[in-house]
Amino acid sequence: MDPVKMAARQTEAMTRELSLDESQIAAVDTINLKYAHAQKEVWQQPGDFSAKRDMMLDLRLAQDKELKKVMTKDQFKTWRA
């Protein structure tokens, strides 16, 4: 899937489920787009699935770290529930 579309879908879902405000929407969209591109790069690299899975986990942890700075504790807890 196109990273731009993937990030947009994720941001729309987060906006609906978490009642993000306008500044949060802008920040979350930027974060989601950054990591959607990074995920696409990982999947396009040669290598085994296990290595790619590990890289994807690292990306998710990094994305979560950035999202925690933008969301309230309750919003983040709800998102990762």
N, C-alpha and C positions, 0 to 999 in steps of 0.2 A: 504494500500500500504506500501511496505517496506520503512522505513525512508531514507535509503541510496539512493534508486532509486528516491524517492520524492525530496530529496535535490539536487541530480544530475540534475534532470529535471529543477528544479527551477533555479539552477546556470547556466545551459545552456541557458535558456530563458533570464535570466538577462544579460549574456555575449553578446548574439545576440542583444538584444534590447537597451542595454546601452553602448555598446562598452567598456566593462571593460578592464583594462590593466591586465597584469599577476599578479601583487601583489593584485589587487582588486579581481581577480578571486579566488585566494587562500583564501583570507579573507572572501569573500562572501560564498564560499563553506563551510568553517568551521562554519560560522554563520548559514547557512541554515541547515546543518546537525544537529547542536545543537538543533535547534528549531523543526526540523522534529521529532527527538526522543522525545522531550518534548510534542509535539502534540499527538504522538502515546500514550504516557503515559496517557494523559488527557482522550483520548477516551476510553482507557481500564479501567479506574476507574469506580466504580459503582457511580451512581448518576443520577440526572435528566439532561435533555438536556439543560435547562436554565443555570444551574451551569457550565456545560461544556462549553457552549457558552461564558460565562463570563471569564472563565479561558483561552479560546482560544484568546479572545480579549486581555487579559493581556499579553499573549505570543506574539501576533502580535505587540503590542506596545513596548515590550522589544526588539523584533527583529528589529523593525524599528529604535529604538534608537542606536542599534549596527551598523546597516547598514548605518545610517547617518554619522558615524565616518569614514566609508570606502569610501563612494561615494561622488561625488561632489554634490552640491545643485541641479544642473540641472539633474543629473542622478537620484537622489532620487525623484525629482518632477516627472520626466517621469515615473519612476517605479510605483509610487502611483497614477498616473493620471487615 
